[in-house]
Amino acid sequence: MRTEKPGPWHALRIGLKRFRYTVESLLPTAHAEWSESLKRVQDALGNIHDLDVLAEAVKSAESEIEDAVDSGWQQRIADVRRRIC
């Protein structure tokens, strides 16, 4: 994906979750082979979503947080998100 916007990443996570459950129900042989990889990708996308939610919470509370602390949190969140992607 060529975007840093959270919406498409979250949609991909939801789509992957549905795909994983469909494979589990309808293709048990493929599920046995793919389940660990699909779970890892789904977990990574979940971590990205959690970081996006955290970044938004910090941003919306910035009036209550000192500028130095806020910029530090935003940078840390962005760094971790880039490593996951």
NUZA-985698 format. One line per field, with one value per residue: residue number from 0; residue in three letters; x, y, z of N, C-alpha, C, O in turn. Coordinates in Angstrom, 3 decimals. Example, Ala and Ser with C-alpha at 12.3 -4.5 7.8 and 13.67 -1.06 7.14 Angstrom:
nr 0_1
rest ALA_SER
n_px 13.190_12.850
n_py -5.690_-2.250
n_pz 7.800_7.080
ca_px 12.300_13.670
ca_py -4.500_-1.060
ca_pz 7.800_7.140
c_px 13.200_12.900
c_py -3.300_0.030
c_pz 7.800_7.870
o_px 14.236_13.409
o_py -3.319_1.138
o_pz 8.465_8.039
# end
This chain:
nr 0_1_2_3_4_5_6_7_8_9_10_11_12_13_14_15_16_17_18_19_20_21_22_23_24_25_26_27_28_29_30_31_32_33_34_35_36_37_38_39_40_41_42_43_44_45_46_47_48_49_50_51_52_53_54_55_56_57_58_59_60_61_62_63_64_65_66_67_68_69_70_71_72_73_74_75_76_77_78_79_80_81_82_83_84
rest MET_ARG_THR_GLU_LYS_PRO_GLY_PRO_TRP_HIS_ALA_LEU_ARG_ILE_GLY_LEU_LYS_ARG_PHE_ARG_TYR_THR_VAL_GLU_SER_LEU_LEU_PRO_THR_ALA_HIS_ALA_GLU_TRP_SER_GLU_SER_LEU_LYS_ARG_VAL_GLN_ASP_ALA_LEU_GLY_ASN_ILE_HIS_ASP_LEU_ASP_VAL_LEU_ALA_GLU_ALA_VAL_LYS_SER_ALA_GLU_SER_GLU_ILE_GLU_ASP_ALA_VAL_ASP_SER_GLY_TRP_GLN_GLN_ARG_ILE_ALA_ASP_VAL_ARG_ARG_ARG_ILE_CYS
n_px 0.850_0.451_0.215_0.068_-2.149_-4.552_-7.036_-7.169_-5.331_-6.554_-8.870_-7.713_-6.808_-9.267_-10.339_-8.420_-8.810_-11.412_-10.876_-9.091_-10.766_-12.617_-11.011_-10.298_-12.775_-13.638_-11.481_-9.747_-7.266_-5.588_-5.744_-4.357_-1.803_-1.391_-2.127_-0.429_1.139_-0.845_-1.953_0.230_0.505_-1.995_-1.788_0.318_-0.918_-2.915_-1.373_-0.422_-2.849_-3.520_-1.449_-2.117_-4.583_-3.686_-1.981_-3.857_-5.348_-3.434_-2.957_-5.486_-5.588_-3.717_-3.863_-3.855_-1.425_1.997_3.931_6.509_6.411_4.284_5.243_7.320_5.988_4.475_6.517_7.772_5.661_5.302_7.810_7.816_5.614_6.538_8.593_7.106_5.599
n_py -1.166_2.213_4.373_6.375_6.825_5.925_4.631_2.899_0.907_-0.185_-1.175_-3.146_-4.864_-5.757_-7.011_-9.046_-10.492_-11.488_-13.022_-14.916_-16.293_-17.320_-19.018_-20.777_-21.991_-23.030_-24.086_-26.169_-27.519_-25.674_-23.730_-24.912_-24.782_-22.032_-20.591_-19.606_-17.631_-15.875_-15.082_-13.749_-11.531_-10.359_-9.714_-7.835_-5.812_-5.206_-4.122_-1.833_-0.489_-0.054_1.706_3.856_4.632_5.363_7.505_9.319_9.773_10.999_13.250_14.507_15.195_17.115_19.736_19.438_18.426_19.060_20.745_19.678_17.077_16.038_16.146_14.371_11.932_11.644_11.338_8.987_7.127_7.284_6.333_3.639_2.682_2.898_0.998_-1.357_-1.394
n_pz 0.000_-0.693_1.049_3.983_5.374_7.827_7.284_4.839_5.649_7.887_6.693_5.086_7.071_8.175_5.907_5.528_7.864_7.456_5.173_6.239_8.065_6.253_4.694_6.706_7.238_4.742_3.313_4.666_4.388_3.102_5.043_7.170_6.156_5.654_7.926_10.056_8.768_7.804_10.232_11.405_9.658_10.025_12.760_12.658_11.160_12.977_15.047_13.751_13.419_16.131_16.825_15.154_16.276_18.830_18.129_17.164_19.477_21.106_19.568_19.628_22.269_22.530_23.472_26.145_26.696_27.074_24.555_23.984_25.033_23.582_20.865_21.094_21.641_19.287_17.405_18.295_17.961_15.181_14.326_15.255_13.823_11.169_11.220_11.481_9.146
ca_px 0.000_1.283_-0.354_0.259_-3.450_-4.963_-8.238_-6.901_-4.645_-7.554_-9.720_-6.939_-6.841_-10.599_-10.428_-7.573_-9.470_-12.496_-10.255_-8.548_-11.879_-13.186_-10.092_-10.412_-14.038_-13.874_-10.270_-8.969_-5.894_-4.873_-5.671_-3.259_-0.539_-1.278_-2.668_0.581_1.504_-1.984_-2.064_1.316_0.170_-3.131_-1.262_1.069_-1.905_-3.552_-0.436_-0.454_-4.114_-3.394_-0.593_-2.889_-5.547_-2.913_-1.530_-5.023_-5.680_-2.428_-3.191_-6.695_-5.348_-2.495_-4.026_-3.609_-0.071_3.014_4.403_7.691_5.964_3.445_6.059_8.070_5.096_4.141_7.692_7.928_4.599_5.633_8.978_7.397_4.728_7.375_9.296_6.141_5.213
ca_py 0.000_3.408_5.468_6.346_7.072_4.742_3.978_1.738_-0.145_-0.842_-1.950_-4.334_-5.754_-6.365_-7.924_-10.203_-11.260_-12.223_-14.024_-15.977_-17.105_-18.034_-20.119_-21.740_-22.710_-23.680_-24.711_-26.541_-27.884_-24.407_-23.050_-25.515_-24.325_-20.573_-19.923_-18.846_-16.429_-14.958_-14.554_-12.771_-10.311_-9.757_-9.120_-6.624_-4.789_-4.799_-3.227_-0.560_0.170_0.416_2.903_4.944_5.076_6.059_8.790_10.207_10.142_11.974_14.479_15.174_15.669_17.933_20.957_19.082_17.882_20.047_20.559_18.809_15.703_15.657_15.879_13.154_10.777_11.524_10.818_7.576_6.353_7.238_5.450_2.235_2.347_2.704_-0.297_-2.434_-1.409
ca_pz 0.000_-0.852_1.824_5.432_5.984_8.577_6.767_3.979_6.401_8.723_5.774_4.721_8.249_8.246_4.769_5.798_8.914_6.793_4.307_7.092_8.570_5.114_4.386_7.799_7.109_3.451_2.781_5.846_4.039_2.887_6.337_7.928_5.564_5.632_9.113_10.801_7.999_7.823_11.591_11.598_8.922_10.719_13.992_12.292_10.797_14.234_15.738_13.034_13.779_17.516_16.810_14.544_17.281_19.860_17.576_17.107_20.855_21.545_18.803_20.101_23.630_22.548_24.265_27.539_26.802_26.695_23.182_23.930_25.274_22.438_19.691_21.366_21.457_17.866_16.712_18.680_17.304_13.746_14.143_15.418_12.699_9.977_11.352_11.254_7.730
c_px 0.893_0.704_-0.016_-1.075_-3.961_-6.129_-7.977_-6.201_-5.634_-8.495_-9.013_-6.946_-8.178_-10.775_-9.613_-8.196_-10.597_-11.940_-9.749_-9.662_-12.550_-12.322_-10.202_-11.669_-14.123_-12.678_-9.356_-7.519_-5.047_-4.718_-4.516_-1.911_-0.320_-1.548_-1.632_0.964_0.375_-2.137_-0.989_0.997_-0.983_-2.679_-0.492_0.113_-2.668_-2.670_-0.396_-1.712_-4.054_-2.540_-1.318_-3.906_-4.836_-2.469_-2.680_-5.428_-4.709_-2.671_-4.414_-6.541_-4.189_-2.655_-3.754_-2.181_0.914_3.544_5.577_7.303_5.172_4.294_6.901_7.221_4.778_5.308_7.917_6.906_4.911_6.800_8.589_6.519_5.528_8.121_8.361_5.778_6.373
c_py 1.223_4.603_5.283_6.577_5.803_3.970_2.767_0.592_-0.910_-1.696_-3.233_-5.337_-6.485_-7.370_-9.192_-11.104_-12.102_-13.334_-15.209_-16.882_-17.895_-19.228_-21.192_-22.602_-23.564_-24.443_-25.156_-26.924_-26.626_-23.658_-23.597_-24.998_-22.815_-19.898_-19.088_-17.552_-15.409_-14.314_-13.503_-11.451_-9.592_-9.090_-7.833_-5.490_-4.306_-3.857_-1.856_0.211_0.727_1.678_4.092_5.511_5.858_7.436_9.787_10.666_11.188_13.310_15.230_15.727_16.650_19.225_20.688_18.589_18.964_19.727_19.596_17.351_15.210_15.309_14.621_11.916_10.573_10.919_9.348_6.691_6.210_6.314_3.983_1.814_2.091_1.384_-1.456_-2.533_-1.880
c_pz 0.000_-0.121_3.293_6.139_6.645_7.962_5.889_4.699_7.263_7.853_5.330_5.865_8.342_7.114_4.987_6.855_8.304_5.897_5.133_7.616_7.450_4.749_5.465_7.645_5.850_2.890_3.922_5.543_3.835_4.214_7.182_7.440_5.751_6.968_9.868_10.077_8.016_9.193_11.858_10.898_9.617_12.018_13.713_11.931_12.031_15.024_15.084_13.403_15.202_17.588_16.201_15.531_18.380_19.366_17.529_18.505_21.386_20.850_19.331_21.515_23.693_23.334_25.742_27.764_26.378_25.306_23.089_24.107_24.074_21.227_19.885_21.168_19.986_17.093_17.037_17.979_15.829_13.472_14.247_14.253_11.430_10.032_11.075_9.778_6.920
o_px 1.954_0.712_0.160_-1.136_-3.822_-6.192_-8.515_-6.452_-5.565_-8.866_-9.644_-7.077_-8.212_-11.302_-10.070_-8.123_-10.720_-12.471_-9.957_-9.519_-13.003_-12.834_-10.199_-11.629_-14.621_-12.851_-8.292_-6.635_-3.927_-3.688_-3.791_-0.990_0.806_-1.222_-1.934_1.097_0.611_-2.421_-1.271_1.193_-0.957_-3.150_-0.631_0.310_-3.026_-3.161_-0.342_-1.658_-4.488_-2.864_-1.160_-4.077_-5.326_-2.568_-2.494_-5.810_-5.117_-2.599_-4.380_-7.281_-3.721_-1.661_-3.457_-1.776_0.667_3.602_5.617_7.815_5.374_4.080_7.159_7.688_4.810_5.103_8.220_7.249_4.793_6.785_8.992_6.662_5.223_8.271_8.781_5.665_6.274
o_py 1.244_5.720_4.162_6.533_4.716_2.750_1.694_-0.574_-2.135_-2.804_-4.283_-6.539_-7.695_-8.461_-10.289_-12.329_-13.290_-14.445_-16.364_-18.105_-19.018_-20.324_-22.385_-23.808_-24.690_-25.351_-24.568_-26.675_-26.533_-23.034_-22.837_-24.802_-22.375_-18.722_-17.968_-16.501_-14.217_-13.120_-12.475_-10.379_-8.372_-7.999_-6.852_-4.347_-3.132_-2.893_-0.836_1.412_1.853_2.611_5.218_6.727_6.899_8.420_10.968_11.821_12.150_14.369_16.453_16.627_16.986_19.764_21.611_18.360_19.696_18.560_18.770_16.483_14.089_14.262_13.891_10.939_9.445_10.076_8.553_5.626_5.115_5.581_3.172_0.702_1.157_0.714_-2.452_-3.630_-1.972
o_pz 0.623_-0.637_3.771_7.368_6.085_8.114_6.164_4.393_7.362_8.239_5.214_5.634_8.563_7.331_4.665_6.758_8.605_5.869_4.763_7.613_7.671_4.519_5.160_7.893_5.888_2.077_4.120_6.362_4.338_4.470_7.824_8.233_5.980_7.126_10.279_10.705_8.218_9.290_12.473_11.471_9.779_12.340_14.444_12.345_12.120_15.611_15.770_13.669_15.448_18.323_16.672_15.617_18.816_20.098_17.822_18.694_22.037_21.475_19.466_21.914_24.781_23.822_26.500_28.904_25.419_24.920_22.177_23.402_23.607_20.616_18.928_20.581_19.494_16.219_16.147_17.464_15.279_12.484_13.413_13.744_10.688_9.010_10.485_9.231_5.697
# end
